[in-house]
Amino acid sequence: MAKKQNILLPMAAALALISCGGGGGGGNDDGNTATTTISGKAVDGYLSGATVFCDANGNGARDGGEMAVTTDNGGNFRFPSACSSVVVVTGGTDTTTGFDFKGKLKANAGSSVVTPLTSLLSGTGLTRAQLAKALALPDGTDIANLDPLASGNGNLYRKTLAAQQIVQQLANVFGTQAHPDLLDELYAHVAKALAAAILASPNTPLFSASGEVDLALIGTAIQNAITSINADPALTDVALTVQDIAAVQSKLEQQVEQFLDAPESGLDNIARDLQDPLDGPIETDTATKDYIYPANDQITINGTPQSLGTFAGAGLPVTGLDTIGLTYAASATNPAIDAVVDVAASLDAVAADDKRVLQVKVERVRVQRNPADGKVSLSLTANTVVTIYVSDRSGTTFNASINDPAFNPVTIVNNDVVVNYDQLVTKIAGSVHNTSAFDASQFTNITGKFTVMFVVSPNMNVRRVIGSSSAALDTLNIGISNTIKGVTGPGIKGTLTIN
């Protein structure tokens, strides 16, 4: 059971610390005596295919001229020469869970591992001894150089996973308000914020020896992160109500204490369960009040409203396919909406011998809702890109990224969101990018049984209303096959049999 403490007590000190970088700059202030790093390991679980760079100018971003390498399947990396600056890790796949890593890990020069815990030491003023005490680790635990996954380090691995859960989940929550493409930046802000909270309360452990998590420190870290994120001009402002914070604290308590109470043999399975991106971010109190939803629980096929429940269940028969749409309504609180989001739609043939797939992603479009008249509109931004991937029956593929201001296959007019299938196929058939043997005619008068999905990035709060109650949509993923970035977020999935 977590200790219930007043989150306001350490907050003033923590905010003061975070405003000046946590009491330290980018230098090596974690108690490490080494001054350079030439090789090491990137560990959440081991991160495979991650980018590791030597952050010579300390801005947290990979710039031209900075050494950069890629990790192997064991998370190992080696620079061509010694790095005397902070080491930063982004991207890659966690080989323990199989999930993409969305955060940003850091370690001071001289460290031989880069982990969620070394991220709390990098440029924050927090020392290894202070962090070990806060995490109920033995005195002298060398956080900057011990591999948490190595034999005999089970307790360190447990605390690493627990801290990672706090930082990543808070970054995910803030990603529902700021753009989710910047989760790694949000992660860095949260890590810094958690370190400041620990530093401001040196006699209050984050994790107790008996497996409890201190909710006051998490509450302070949340407030710190909001302050830090909102001071960053590159990020959208975020806000959480007192009720939101309480909901996040409660959920994190449950998740983190699963790690703290588990035997070493069960840690990997818990990580796979709790870090699954298809579970979506922690739901806040505000998310259950301010949202948009498909009106009348319906989907519109070729201009005709149909039951969303039937679409998601037994499936719908249709004659031909011209357009697929949803009409959105807003919750009673009538929220104003102004967000830059990614949207994606996919059509996948059900038959095993039919390889037809059509995926489209419209990246960075602006969705706005005027609370005065309730109308929702979608407009392109200067950074909007339409990404298309198509496979015909034989598996021959076509793909392209199209930056054409006149081409928008997904429109919103007067609350109606419409995917213009005919327009999309016409664009594909006539595209100068289609230099393969891909047969676009297979999609012109399409027939067959297909799984259909619509997904929006998680910074757009979309729910489903049935009767008088609402529920979060399932978190789905459309992994656009010719780009690194698909879309994972609230979505709708169903079946169409096209005659």
N, C-alpha and C positions, 0 to 999 in steps of 0.2 A: 504494500500500500504506500503510495506517495505521501510525502509530508506536505500538509496544507499550510503554506506560508503566505504572507502578504507580499504580492509581487512588487509592490511599490517601494518596499524598504531599500533594496539595493539599486533601484532603477536610476536615481540621480547620479550616483557614482559611476554606474556603467555607461550612461549616456555621455558623461564627461570623458570617459576613457575612449569610447568609440569615436567621438568627434575628433580626437587627436591621434587616431590610428591605434588605439588600444595601448598607448604608452610606449610604442616602439615603432620604428620605421621598417624598411625592408631588410635591415641588417640581421646578422646572425645573433639573436638574443635568447636562444633557447637552451643555453648551457652546453652546447656542443663545442668541442675544442677543435674539431677539424674545420677547415676554411674553404675547401673545394669539394665538388662532387664530379666524378668522372663516370661512375656507373652506379646502378642501383635497381630497385624493384618498385613498380607501381602496383599498389595493393588496395583493393576494396575487398573483393576477392582479387586474384591476380587479373590485371587488366591487359588483355591481348589487343594488339593493333591500336593502342593509344598513342597520341602524340605527346612527346616529352620535349620541352624546350627550356633553354637557359635564358631566364628573363633579365637580360642585361640592363634594361632601363627601368625595371621594376613596375611596369604598367599592367602586368597581368595578361597581356596579349602578345601573341607571337608576331614579331616584327621582322622585317628584312634584315639579314645579317646575324640574327640570333640563332645559335646552334639548335637544331631540332632533329630528333630521331624517333623511331617507332618501336614500341615494345614487342617482344615475342610472346608466344603463348604462355610463358611463365611470368609475364610482367616485367621481364628483364630489359634494361636499356643500357646503352653505353655511348657517351659523347665522344667525338673524335679528339677532344682535348678537355682539360679540366674546366668546370664551371664554377665561378666564384660568386654567382648570383643565385637568387631564388630559383628553384626548379619547379616547373609547372607541368601538370598532366591534364589533358582533356581527351574526351572521346574514348573509343575502344569498347571492348566487350568484357564484362565481368565473367570470367570463365567458371566461377562457382555457380552463378545463377543463369547464365546465358543471356542476360539482358544487357542492352546498351548502357554505358555509363554516361550520365547526363550532367555530372558535376564538374568541378575544377579543383584538383588537388594541388597543394603546394608543400614545399619543404625548403628549409633554409639550406644554404650552401654547407657542405660537409655531411649532410644526411645521406644515408645509403638506402632508405626507403622513403616513398612518397605515399602517404596514407591520409585518411580523414583526420587522424590525430595529429600528424605533422602539420596539417593545414591549420590547426588551432594554434600552432606555435609560430607560424610564419608571419613576421611583421606585426605581431599583436602584443608583444611584451610579456607574454606568458612563457614561463620556463618549463622545462621537462619535469622538474620536481613539483612545481605547482599543479601541472596538469595531472601527473600521476596521483597526487593527493586527491584531486577533485574526482578522479575516476576510481578511487579505491584500488589503485595498483600498488604493488610493493615499492618501497623506497628504492631508488636507484634504477628503476625500470628505464631502459634506454629507448625511449619512444622513437627517437630519430634514426635508430639503426637496427632495431629488432624487427624481423619479419613476423608479422602476426600469424601467418599461416604455417610457420616452421614448427616442427615437433617441439612440444614442451611450452609453447606460447599460447595455449588455449584461452587463458584468462585475458591476455592482451587482445586476442582475436575477438572475444566476446565484447569487450569494451569498445573496440574499433567498430564493430557492426552496430552497437547501440548508439554511438556518437554519429555514425554515418546515417542511421535512421532518422535522427533528429534533424540533421542538417539538410538531407535530401528531401525529407517530407515537408519541411518548412519552405524550402525552395520551390517545391511543387505547388504548395498552397499559394505562395506569392505569384507563381506562374499562371494561376487562374485569373490574375488581374493584370500583371505585366505580360509582355509577349513571351510565349513558351519557348521560342527559339533562343531565348537568352537565359535558359535555366542554369548554364554554367556560371554566368555572371551573378545571378541571384544566389547560387550556392556559395560563391566566394563572399558575398555580403553576409550571408547567414553564418558562415564559419567564423568570420571576424566578429560578428555580433555575439555568438556563443562564447568565444574566447573572452570578450570584454565583460560578459556577465560573470564568468568564472573569476576573472581577475578582480572584479569589484567586490566579490564575496569570498575571500581566500579561506575562510574557515567553514564554508558551507559546501560540502561535497555534492557534485552533480549526481553521482551514483554512490549509494551507501554500500558498505561491505555486506549488508544483508539483502541486497538486490532491489533497493528502492531508488526511484528517480525523484529529484527535487523539482517540483512544479514551479516554485518561485523563480528558480534560475531559468527555466524554459520560458516563463512569462517575460522575464527581463530580456532574454535573448530575442524574443519576438518583437518587443518594443524597440530594442536596439536595431534590429534588422529593418524595421519600418523606417526608422530615422535615417539609416545608412542608404537604403534603396532610394528613398525620396530625395536624398541629397545628390544622387547620381543623375546628371542631365541626360544620360543615355538610356535611362529606364523610365517606364511609366510609373507614376505614383501609385502606392498601394495603401490600403487601410484595412484594419480589422477592428470590429467592435469588441467590447468586453465579452460579450457572449461568444463571438467567434474565437477569441483567444482561449476561453474556457473549453470550448469544444475541441480545439486543436490540442490543448494540454491534456485533456482526458484521453483522446485517442493515442497521443504519443506515449502517455503513461502505459497504456495497455501494450503497445507495440514494443517499446523499449524494454519493459520488464519481462517480455517473452525472451529476449536475448539474455538479460541478466540472470534469469532463473533457470535457463536451459542447461542441460549437460553439454559438454563440448561436442559430443557426437551428433547433437541435434541442431547445431547452429546453422549449418548449410541449408537444411530444409526450411528453417524459419526464414532465412534470408530470401530464399526463392519465393516463399509465400508472401512475405511482407513487402518485397521490392518489385512485385509483378506490376509493370506499368499499366496493364489492363484493369487493375483494381481502381485506378484513378486516384486523384489527390484526396486528402482528408476533407470531408464535407463540413463546411462552416454553417453557423446559424444563418448568416446572411444569404447563403446559397439556397436555403430552403424557403426564402421569402421573396427574393428579387431574381426573377428568371423569365425566360421566354419559353414557349412550348408549342407543339403542333396543335393548332386549334381543332377542337372537336375530335381529337385523337384520330386524325385522318391524314392520309397521303393522297396526292392528286396524280393520277396517271392519265396522260393524254387529255388533260383538262377535266377529268371526272373524279370527284372525291371518292375515296375508298377507305375501308377500315384499316387503320394502322395495326390493330391487333391481328386481323386476318393476314395482312402482309407479313408481319413478323412471325406468324404461326404457320398455318397451312399453306400460305402463299396465295397470290392473286393471278387469275388468268386474264390476259389482255390481248387485244387485236392490234398488232403492230406496236411500235414504240416511237413516239415523237418527243414527248416531254415527261419529266417526272418532277413533282413539286410538293412543297409543304406550305401551308398558310400558318403563320406564327401569330400567337397572341402573347400578352404579357401578364404576369401575376398581378394581383390586386394592388400591390404597392406601386405599380406603374413606373418601373425604373427607367431613367434615361440611360441609353446605351451609346457608347462611343468607343469602339475597340477596333484594333487592327488584328485580323485573324487569318488563319489558313482554313480553307475548306477543301474537301475532297469527296469524290464519288467513285464508285467502282461497280463493274458489271462482270461477273465471273460465271462461265458456263458450269453447270452442275455435273454433266456427264463426264466420266473419267477420260474418255477418248476425245473430248472436245476441249481444245486448249484456248478457246476464245476468252480473252480478257480485255477489258477497257478500263483504264484508270485515268482520272484527271484530277489534278491539284491546282487550285488557284491560290497562290501564295501572296500574303500581305495585302488583303483587301480591307477596306474600312466599312464597318457596319455601324450604323447610327439609328437610334430610335428617338423620335421627338415625343416626350411625354404629353405635350399639349394636344396632339392629334392622334398619337398612338401609331404613327406610320414608321415602318422600318425601311431603310434604304441601304443599298450596297454601292460603293464606288471604288474605282481603281485608284491605287496610289502610284507614286513614281517608281516604287519598287515591286509592283505587281508582276508576277511571272506565272504563266500557265504551263504546267508540265503535263505531258501526255505520254502514256504507255499503252500500247495495244499489241495483243498477240492474236494471230488468226488460228483457224482450226488445226493447222499443222505445227504450230508453235513458232512460226516466223514472226518476228517482232518489228515494231516501229516505235520510235520514241523521239521526243523533241521537247525542248523548252522554248516557249514562244513568248516573246516580249512585244506584244502587239496591242496598243491601246484600244483598237477597235474590236478586239476579239475577247469576249467574256462569255464563256459557255454557262456560267452560273449567274443568274440575275435575281435581284430582289426589288419588287415594285409593289407598293401598298401592302406590305407584309407577306407577299407571295414569293417564296424562294423556288426558282425553276431551273432545272438542269435541261438545257436545250440539246437533246441528243442528236437531232438531225443536223443542227449547226456544227456540232462537234465532229460528226462523221464527215461532213462536207469539208471541213477544214483539214481533217486528216487526209482525205482522198486527194485533195489538191495541194498538199503541203510540199514545198520544195525539199523538206527534210526527208521525205519518203523515198529514199534511194535504194531500199532493200526490196526483196521479193514479196513483201507484205501485201496481202490481197484485201484492200479496203472494201471491196464489193461484198464481202462476207458480213459486213456490218450495216449495209445500206438498207436492206429489207430483212432485218434480223428476225429469226425465229429460234425457239428453244427455251429451255429452262435455265434461269440464271439466279444466282445470289446477288443481291443489290445492297450496297452499303452507302451511307452518307455519314461523314465525320467532320466535326469542326474542332479547331484547337481549343484546349481547355480554358482559355481566357474568355470564352463565350459561354455563359451559364445557360445551358439548354436542358430542360427537364421534360418529363412526360406527365400529363394530368389525365387521370381516369377517375371520373366521378368528382368527389370533393377533395381528393388527395393527390399529391404530386410525389414523384420519385425520380431520382437521378437516372439518366440514361446510362446504359452500359457503356463502358469505355472500350472503344474499338480502335483498330489500327488499319489504315490503308497505307501500305509500304510501297510508295510509287517506285516501280522497279528500275527506273533509269536515273534515280537520284538518291543521294544519301538520306535526304529528309523526306519521310512520309508524313502522315498526320495521325497523331494519337490523341483521342479526346472523346467527348460525349458523342454517341452516334446511334444510328438506326439501321437495323439489318433485317432483310426479309427476302422473299422469293417472288419472282415473276415468271410465269409461263407465257411466252410470247408466241401467238399464233399468226 
